[in-house]
Amino acid sequence: MWASYFLITHGLTLNGQVHPELNDPLAHTFSIVAMDPVTGEMAVGVQSHWFSVGTIVSWGASGVGVVATQSFVNPAYGPEGLELMSQGKSAAEALKILVDQDEGRDFRQVAFLDARGSVANYTGDKCIQYASGGSGAHFSVQANMMLNELVVPAMAAAYMEGEELPLAERVLSAMVAAQEAGGDIRGKQSAALIVVGRDRVEEAWLDKKIDLRVDDHAEPLKELERLLKVHRAYDHMNRGDLAIEHNDMERALEEYGAAEALFPENLEMKFWKAVSLANNGELEKSLPVFRYVFERNENWRELTRRLPASGLITVPEEELARILQL
């Protein structure tokens, strides 16, 4: 099994037996796996005092489930757990299969959530204090090497109180509560958030709806919150681009405006709002926005000059000239 190979290559053996040593912490952390029963989206959120925690703890596949594997990490729980759940195994069944065959199980902490919303978690007896897990309807929270025993209850309470939030924001609120309750005894360094969808997808690029990582930061959750806000803004940008492709300039203007409201300092969002205004017969309203963008980066003027050939700006030549002369 890949787990044994991983541990051996990291020097975590003793007398031929898999034996993770306490002075080699790989991803002691707190995490949450959760599902929105309305949308069917599933998420993993994690923070740790360890570099790039998102590369090893959080796993997910649309229409299948999500996994958080932590403490002395056995990364095989991620892909192998998803494979078992894709075959129809429940979260509990898949987790039991992998725990039973893992020689280092006493040092593991793992949580599974399947596409039906059922959850299972496991905390090995030798995970470092404070280590525990808890679960509720469609979610599981787990933590090890925490400052105190309050972290897991705080995560669960915050998640349950946040039912009006979108799933990603709700998961983030649970992680913020965990940190405020004490968090990792060593402090904080990295965080990650993934969200996958209700239905299985064939195209790999459609699998993750949200895939954000903060690999090394003094305030990883604050940075993750900022990135999530930017992600939401670019969702609006993408919908605006799609609206332009369908020649729906009114919808494009609405979406670009929503993006700009979330990320007002971003020149690109202002630029495409200006393009949409011009295309929608609102040239006079667009001109101050174009001017603002051009004054801060002349390259946007050159880009504007190139847009008619692609059909992305559709104003008459005399109006385009006015824009370019700003």
Beta strands, then each sheet from edge to edge (+ up, - down):
strand 1: 13-14
strand 2: 17-18
strand 3: 29-35
strand 4: 42-48
strand 5: 58-61
strand 6: 65-71
strand 7: 108-114
strand 8: 119-123
strand 9: 132-136
strand 10: 139-143
strand 11: 190-196
strand 12: 208-214
sheet 1: 1+ 2-
sheet 2: 9+ 10- 3+ 4- 11+ 12-
sheet 3: 5+ 6- 7+ 8-
end
